[in-house]
Every structure is written in C-alpha cells, then in structure tokens.
Amino acid sequence: MMRTGALMPIAAAAILVAGSPSPKAEAPAPVVDTSAIVATIQAGEAGWGKAYEARDAEAVGAHYAPDAVFMPLDAPPFRGREALIAAMKKAPADKDYTMVFIPEKVDVAASGDLAVSIGSFEQHRSLPATVVKTGTYLASYRKQPDGAWLVTALSSTLDAPLGKGVSRMAAPGETSSAGQPGVPIVSSPFALTADHPNAVWLAEIYRGGAAIQNDPTLDKETRERKMADHLKKIFARISPKLVIHTGGIRLAATGDEAFMKAYSERRNALSKGTFRAVEVDQILANDSFGVVHGTFAAERDGKTFTFVGMGAWRFENGLAVEHWEIPPGEAWDNYFIAADPNFKGRAEAFWLKK
C-alpha cells in the first residue's frame, strides 16, 4: 500500500471506561495463550502436507479461510478457498508427489486473533516433469468465530529459481528433513526480528507515517508536506515493479504501481481523508519477508471505524517487491462499499473509478 496511503496502509499506520458511584478496578485484559496457539498452528501445518500428498482438495481447502489468497510459485493467485479446491481437483494424479511443511516460527499478535507462520518446505513431483522444489513460506492466520485458526494468505519463495537447481541433495546414506534419501536438504534458519533492516524500514513507513498523521499540532498544509517528504524518502526501498494485493473479499484486487496509486487516491477519497494508522504494535522481518500488525481507522458520519489487521511484505535484493493487505475482509468491504453503494462492477474497477 504505497503512495499517500497505500500500505495496509502506508501513510496510515491504529490503533471505555464506564464510571460508577463506587469505582472498581478495571478488569484485566484476557491473557493470550500464545504457546497453545503456536502448537495448534504448527500441528495443523504438519497435517497440511499429508493432505497435499493425498491430493485431497477438500482437506487442503479446510486449512484456508473462505476469503484466503493462495499465491503459488508458478501461477496467478487463487482468490478464495473454493478457487484453490477447484484448481487442485483439476491437477493430474501424481503417484510420486510429496509435500512437507517444516514450521520454524509462529508469531502471534498481541490481540490473540492474528498470527504469522514462517517455515520451509520440500516438494517433489513427476508430472508434467520431474521437479524438486525447496524454499520458504509465509502464512498469515486469522482466528475464526468457532476458534479455528485458518490461513488468510500464503506465499512462498524458492531456494533457487525454477529450473536453476535446488538446495544440496542428500548424499548417499543421508536422509533429508522429509525423511527421503535423495531429496534436497533444507537448512534455513528463518527468524523474523524487530531489528532486521527491513523491519526498521517498515517501522519508518508505518510508525513514521502514523506519527505525522496523528500529530494534533500540524495544520493540513504542514501535514501534507511532511507526508510527501516522508513518502519520497521511503520509496528508495520500493521496487518500481511492486505488486499490491488489496484487502477485503469483494474488494480484493491485485495491481501494479499505477493501480496502487489509483487505489490509494480512491481510498483516501472514499474516507474523505480520514483513513489512517492509529497504532502499530508489532513489526518483524528478515531478508525475504516482513509482517506488520496494527490498528487502522477511518471516519464516516461522525463515527469511527477501526480495522485491526496485518500487512505482509516480500523483499528481493533489499527492495520491497510485493505487499498484501490483510484487514478483516467483511468490515473492510462494508466501509468502502457504503461510500459508493450503487457500484456493481469488479474490485479493480471499484478502485480505479474516478
């Protein structure tokens, strides 16, 4: 989400007390059992690979939220659980197919309803040609109303480009982490940290932008000038070929830099300039990925609407090349569609509308 407001959101990084005659101590916030959440997610990923190997499309789809986005290495994104299931059902049967997910780290948001899992994978297939892939993956999760943790977005990178080889092959007598001789060995410590240079840069984007937007001492002209200077500084780290995947369900769209600019302007217009980040409570990154968790807000008819969500980033050679917005999809759609209730077209056309 770039340009005057396009991260989840870039220039926008967001985040009652009732009195009584006899003051009472405020109830403590619920304790989030992060260990239990981590165990649940990693156990699910262990069984996930088995579902892929069995080519059980319904079982694979059960790990995804209805509005999830799956971004394969060699095909356009699948939007929605049903699209992924349909694609899997069309895939040719492959008796040699194997898929192993190796969870390495799960970060749980302080709110206890969002999480990101990072790990490595090994995939082998023989149709339509023999291919062995190893790499790393990043999966964002959202807790569902029934307590289940489902994937909202999944992206991955290869240890080597397609067709350019793979990681080190298992030597004679040696077994890979997939438990199979001759399959590439994956050794990728994949820790996301708050002090990684990519995390520092993301903090400058989100927290720096939020500080400017929420500074009550700034008049409109000064705020706009500071934001312009802020955005100009950070674009040195953004690839001119950056791809953005916007949030929402009906309003989810994918576009290039030109689309990103139009999207940012349209979002700002629909919110009458009120869309902003209030609080950014967690930013983590490594060489390949970055994740951001925060609260964002916008106004309409005297009411404040808040969106607690995440943003995911992918980096190549020190540049940001891809970005995903992961807000609460239905609430996101409802807010922006309410500003143009008669629109009936596709998501891309909604954001490109002048």
N, C-alpha and C positions, 0 to 999 in steps of 0.2 A: 504494500500500500504506500505508494510514494506520492510525490508532489503534494503541495498544500494539503495533505491529509490522507495519503493513501495507504499506510501500513495497516495492521488491524487495530489501529490506524497509525499512520506515520506521524502526522502532526498532531496526533491525538493520543497521548498515551494514558484508570479512573477510579480511579475508583473515585434510636429514637427512645428517645427515652421518655417514658411516661412518668409524670410525677404523682405522688400520693401524699396524703396528710402525714403518713409515717414513712419516711424514706427507708427503702430497703436496698440491700446490697444488690448490685446488678448481677444477673445470672451469668455465670461463666460461659464462654463460648464452648460449643461442643468440641470434644477432643477428637482429632482426626487420627485414626489408627493407620498410619502410613505403612507400617510393616504388613498389616493384613492386606492392604490394597496392593502393595508390591507383589506379595505372594499370589494373590488372585490373578493379577495380570500376567505374571511370568508363568504360572501354571496353565493359563489359557493359551499362551503362545507355544508352550511345549506340545499341547494337543493340536494346535493350529496346523503345524507341519504335517501331522498324521492325516488331517482332513485333506490337505493339499495332495499328499501322496495317494490317498484313496480316490482322488478326483471326485470327492463328494461335494458338489457345488453348494448344496443346501447347508452342509455342516460348515463349510468355509464362510458362506454368507452370514451364518449365525454369529460370527465374531464381529460383524460390521453393524454400525448404526444405520437406520434406513436412509439417512442423507449423507452417508460416508462418501469420500472420494478416494479411489484407489488409483495410484499413478504407477503403472508398470514401466519397466525399463525400456521397452521397445514398442510401445503403442500409446495412443492418446489416452487420457484419463477416463476411467469409468466413474460416472456420477450416479451414486445411489446403489444400495445393496442389490437390487434386482438386476441392474445392468451388469454387475460383476457375475452374479449367478448365471445369467443368460450366456455371457461370454464363456464361462467355464464349461457349460453344458455343450457348447459347440466345439470345444477343443478336442483334437483326436486323442484316442486312448493311447497311452504310452506305458508299456509294462516296465520300462526302465526308469520311469520318473521318480525322483526323490527330492524332498524339500525338508531342510532342517533349519529351524529358527534357534538362535543361540542368544537368549536375553542376557544383556550385560548391565543395564542400568535403567531404573524407573524413577522418574522424578514426579512427585505428587504435589499439586498446587495446595497452597495453604487452605483454600476453601474446601478441599476434600472432594471436589466433584470433577476435576480435570487432572489428567496425568499424561506424561510422555514416556515412551519406552524406546530405548536405543539398544541395538544389538547387531549381530552379524548373521549371515545366512549362507547356506550351501545348497545349490540347486543343480540337479543333473537331469537331462532329458535326451532322448534319442530321436524324437520326431519334432520337426521335419528333418533335422540333422542333429548329430551328436554335439551337445553344447554343455559345458560345465561353467556355472557362474558362481562367484563368491563375492560378497560385498557386505555393506552395512545397511541397516534400515532404521527408519524413524517412524513410529506410530503414535498418533495422538489419540487419547481415550477420553470419553465422557461418561460419567455415571448416569445410568438410566433411572427413570422413576421406580422401576422394580428392584433397583440395587445392582443390576448387572453393569459390568464395565465393557463398553463396546468401542470399537475403533471408529473414529470420525475421519481420519486421513492417514494414508500410508504411503511413504515414499522411500526410495532406496537408491544407493549408488553402488557401482561395481568397483572391485579392487583393481580391475583393468578394463579398458574399453572393450566393447563387444568385438569379438574377432581378433583381439590382441593378446590372447592368453589369459591366464588366471593366476591365482596365488600358487605358492610352492606345492607341488604334488607330493603326496605321501610316498616316502621311499619304501623299497621292498621290506616287508615285515612291519612297517609303521602304519598306524591307523589314524585317520582324520577324526575331527571332532564329531563327524557324522557317524563314526563307527564303521567306516568302509575304507578298506585299502584302496589306494589309487585315486581317492577323491581329494581335492585341494585342501590343504590345512589352513584354517583361518586363525590368525593371531592378530587381533586388532583391539587393543585397549581403547575403549571408546567413551571416555569420560567427558561429560559436558561440565564446564566450570563457569563460575561467575567472573573470573579474572582473565579468561581467554580473550585475546584481542578482538575477536568477533563479538563476544559478549559486551566488551567495553564499548564497541561501536554501536551495538544495538541499544545499550543504555543511553548513549548520547542521543540517538534518534528519539527513543520513546520518552525517557525521563527529561531530556533536554527540551523536547517539544512541549511536553506537559507543563514544565515549569514556565515556559513563555505563555502558553495558552491560559493558564490559571493564575497568572500574576495580576492581582487587582489594581496594582499601581500603574499599569500600562493603558494608555488610550488606544483606540482602534488603529490609528496610523502607526504608532510605535510598535504595537504587537505584530501587525502585518509585515513591517520592515524587518523586525527581528526574526520572524518565521521564515521570510525569504532568505535572509542570510544563513539561518540555521540549515535550511534545506540545500542551499547551494554548497555548503561545506560538506555535508554528508554524501552528496551524490558522487563524490570522487570514488566511493567504495561500491557503487552500484553499477552493474553491467548494463550497457545500453540495450542489451537483449534480454533484460529481466522479464520474467513471465509472472503475472499475478493471477491468483485464484481467489476470487472474492467469496465472501461468506454468504450464508443463507441457504435456503433449499430451492425455492422457486427462483430466487435472485442470484444463485450461484453461477458464476461465469469465469471464463479464462481468457486472458488477453495479453497483448504486448504493451510496449511503453506508451504508444498512442492511446490504446484503450485505457491504460492505467491513469493517464492524465484526464481523459474524459470522465472516467469513473469517479475520480477524486472531486472534480468540479461538480458533477451531478449530485454526489453525496452531500457535498457542502451546501449546494443549493436547496436540496430537499429538507435538510435540517436547519436551513436559514443561518448557517454559520455556527451552529451550536455544538456540532459533533466534536468531541474532544476526549482525550485521555484524562482520567482523574487520578488513578493510582496504578503504578506498575510494580508488582510485588515480587516478581521473580524473572530473572534473565539468565540463561545458561547457553553456552555454545562450545563448539570445538572447531576443528578445521573445516568440517563438512556441513554441520547443521547448527542452527540456533533456535531456541524456543523462548517465547515471551508470554507471561501470564499477567493479566491486569484487568482493570475495570474501566469501561468507557461510558460516556454519557452523551445524551442529546436532549434538547427541549422541544416541546410542542404544546401549544395551548396552555401554557403555564405549568405543565407537568414535566418532570424529569424522568427520562427513560434510561435505565442503566443496562449495560451488556457486559457480563463477566465472561471473558473468553481468552483465547490464546492466538498467538501468531507463530508460524513455523517458517524457518528460512533455510535455504540451501546455498552453500558457498562453493565456488571453484576458483582456485588460484588467487584467493584473497578477495574476490569480488562476490557480491550478492547476486545470484543468477535466478532465483525462484523464491516466491513468497506465497504462503497460504494464510488466509484469514479463517479463524475457527471460532466464530461467535455462536451464541445459542441461535440456531437456524430459524426457528419459527418466530421468535421475538424480533429478530433482525428483519425478516421479511415483513412482518406486520407493521413495524415502524415506518419503513420506507415506502411500502405499497400504500399506506394510508395517506401519504402525501401526493399520490397520483393514482387514486383508486380505480380510474376507468381504463388504465393501461392493460392490454390483453396480450401483448407480444412476448417474445423470448427475453431471457435475462439480459443478454448482450444489448438488445435494442432498448431495454429499460434504462440501462446505464449510459447509453450513447445518446439518448433523447436530449434535445436541447430545450 
